[in-house]
Amino acid sequence: MKNVFVLGASLLVATCALSLAANAATVLTAKNGMTIYVFDKDVGGKPSCYGGCAAKWPPYAAKASEKMGEGWATVKRTDGSLQWTYDGKPVYFYASDKKKGDKTGDGIGGVWHIISE
């Protein structure tokens, strides 16, 4: 019986440690501190969120003169504007996120995701 208790306690501690490690992952944010998201329906590094979609999920707009660190690049949208990409994926904001640290768009529709580093 004692072995079962020790095993159970060990599993509980391991589960808590894994949970804390997952929560400690850094969420990638824009320069303004807002959470950014990727969209599973974007294919080949091209944005596919336009119109009503872009109203809810505004693209992270870029300027040709701006530079970011490793993993960052830009892609041209259909209107000619530039959008930031990270690791080849266009990135977006979620309009319902109101303050730094909000990540309320994560998992919506099973196709919107935060980027954790």
N, C-alpha and C positions, 0 to 999 in steps of 0.2 A: 504494500500500500504506500509505503514511504517513497519507493521508486516512482510510482505513478504521480505522486504529488510533485516530486522534484522535476520529472519530465514535463508535467503541465506548467509548472512555474517557469521552466526554461523556455518553453514554447511561447509563453506570454511575454517574457522579456524580449525574445527575438522578434516577435511580431511588433512590439512597441518600438524597438530600435529601427526596424525597416520602415515603419510608418513615419518616424521622425526624420529619417534620411530622405524619404520621398518629399516630405513637406519642406525640407531645407533646400531643395533645388531652387535655383534662382530663376525667376520668371523674366524672360526677355522683355524689355520695355523700350519705348521710343525715347528720343532725346528729352521729351517733355515729361517722362516718367510714367506715361500711360502704357498699359498692357497692350501688346500687339498679338495678332492671331494669324494663323494660316487656315486656308480653305481647301479641303480635300478635293473639291471639284476643279481646282486649278490644275491644268495639265501642261507639262513641258515648260514650266516656268512662266506661263502666260496667265495673266489675270482673267477670270471669267465672271467676276462679280461687278455688275453694272446696273444702272437704273435703280429700281426699288431695293435691290440687294445692296448696292453701294450707299444708299441712304441709311441703311441699318449698319452697314459694315464699311465705313469710309476707308478708302485706300490710304496708306501711309505715303503721302505725296513727297516727292524728291525734286531737287533742282539739279540741273546738269553740273553746276559748280560745286555741289556738296560732295563730301567724301566721308565714308564711315570706315570702320575697322574691318578686320578679316571676316569673310563670310557674307559681307554686304555688297550688293550691286543694285542696279536699277533695271526696270523693264518699261517699255513704252506701252501705254494704254491705247485703246482704240481712238480716243480723242486727241492723242499726241502728247498728253501729259506723262510725266514719269512717276513711277511707283517704286518704292523700295522693295527689294527682295532680300531674304536671308536664307543662305544655303540653297539658293535657286528657287525659293518659293515666295511668291508675292505675299506681302504682309498688310494687315488691315487693323483698324481700330474697331471697337464695338460701341455704337452710339449710346447704349445704355450704361456703359462705364462712365461714371461721373467724376471720380477722383483717382489719384495715384493709388495703385494697389488693388483697385477693382479688377476682377477677372470674371465677371458674371457671364461672359459669352462662352466660356470654356465648355465644350461638349454640346453646344446647341445643335440640334438636328443630327448629331453624330458626325458632323462634318467640319465644325469650327473648333480649333484647338489653340491653346497657348503654346509658346515655345519655352521649354525649360532647358536651362544650361546645366 
